[in-house]
Amino acid sequence: MISDSVNGISGFLSGPLALVFYVGLTSFIAALIVLVVIVMRLLVLNDPANGWLALISIILLLGGIQLLCLGIVSKYIAEIYLETKHWPIYIAKEIK
């Protein structure tokens, strides 16, 4: 019953698909900013970054790329799903 209720509530929503895309994009941009700061700090101050900061930013970068690609693919699949339902593009009022 719980799985049926979750399926009924979520059904097919495109909102979570867009959320995955935006979370991936945000994660990717944040990781790029942190990596640029690490490289600039190394070049300007000649101060190597801590290992955990570089490791976390690389993991965040790779996770962001994966989520970004997953969001793009899921939007394509959503469009295919909506197209295969054969819903009419418009509804015309019947005139008698």
C-alpha positions in Angstrom: 0.0 0.0 0.0 2.8 2.4 0.7 4.4 1.9 -2.7 1.0 2.4 -4.3 0.5 5.7 -2.4 4.0 6.9 -3.3 3.3 6.0 -6.9 0.0 7.8 -6.8 1.4 10.9 -5.3 4.5 11.2 -7.5 2.9 9.6 -10.7 4.9 11.2 -13.4 6.1 14.6 -12.4 8.8 16.5 -14.3 9.6 18.7 -11.3 12.0 16.2 -9.7 13.7 15.8 -13.1 14.4 19.5 -13.3 15.5 19.4 -9.6 18.1 16.8 -10.4 19.4 18.9 -13.3 19.7 22.1 -11.2 21.3 20.3 -8.2 23.9 18.8 -10.6 24.5 22.2 -12.2 24.9 23.9 -8.8 27.2 21.2 -7.5 29.3 21.4 -10.7 29.6 25.2 -10.5 30.5 25.1 -6.8 33.2 22.6 -7.4 34.6 24.6 -10.3 34.8 27.7 -8.1 36.5 25.8 -5.3 39.0 24.3 -7.7 39.8 27.7 -9.2 40.4 29.0 -5.7 42.7 26.1 -4.9 44.7 26.6 -8.1 44.9 30.4 -7.6 46.0 29.9 -4.0 48.7 27.6 -5.2 49.9 29.9 -7.9 49.7 33.3 -6.1 50.6 32.3 -2.5 52.6 29.2 -3.3 50.5 27.5 -0.6 49.3 24.0 -1.4 45.8 23.2 -0.5 44.8 20.7 2.2 44.2 17.2 0.9 40.6 17.0 2.1 39.5 20.2 0.3 40.9 19.1 -3.0 39.4 15.7 -2.6 36.0 16.9 -1.7 35.9 19.4 -4.6 36.9 16.7 -7.1 34.2 14.4 -5.7 31.7 17.2 -5.9 32.8 18.0 -9.4 32.3 14.4 -10.6 29.0 14.0 -8.8 27.8 17.2 -10.3 28.7 16.1 -13.8 26.9 12.8 -13.2 23.7 14.5 -11.9 23.8 17.0 -14.7 24.0 14.3 -17.3 21.3 12.3 -15.5 19.0 15.4 -15.5 19.5 15.9 -19.3 18.8 12.2 -20.1 15.8 12.2 -17.8 14.3 15.2 -19.6 14.7 13.4 -22.9 13.0 10.3 -21.5 10.2 12.4 -20.1 9.6 13.9 -23.5 9.5 10.5 -25.1 7.1 9.3 -22.4 4.7 12.2 -22.9 4.9 11.7 -26.7 4.0 8.0 -26.5 0.9 8.7 -24.5 -0.7 10.1 -27.7 -2.4 12.9 -25.9 -3.9 15.4 -28.3 -1.9 18.6 -28.8 -5.1 20.7 -28.3 -8.7 20.1 -27.5 -11.2 21.4 -30.0 -14.7 22.3 -28.9 -17.3 20.3 -30.7 -19.7 22.4 -32.7 -23.2 20.9 -33.6 
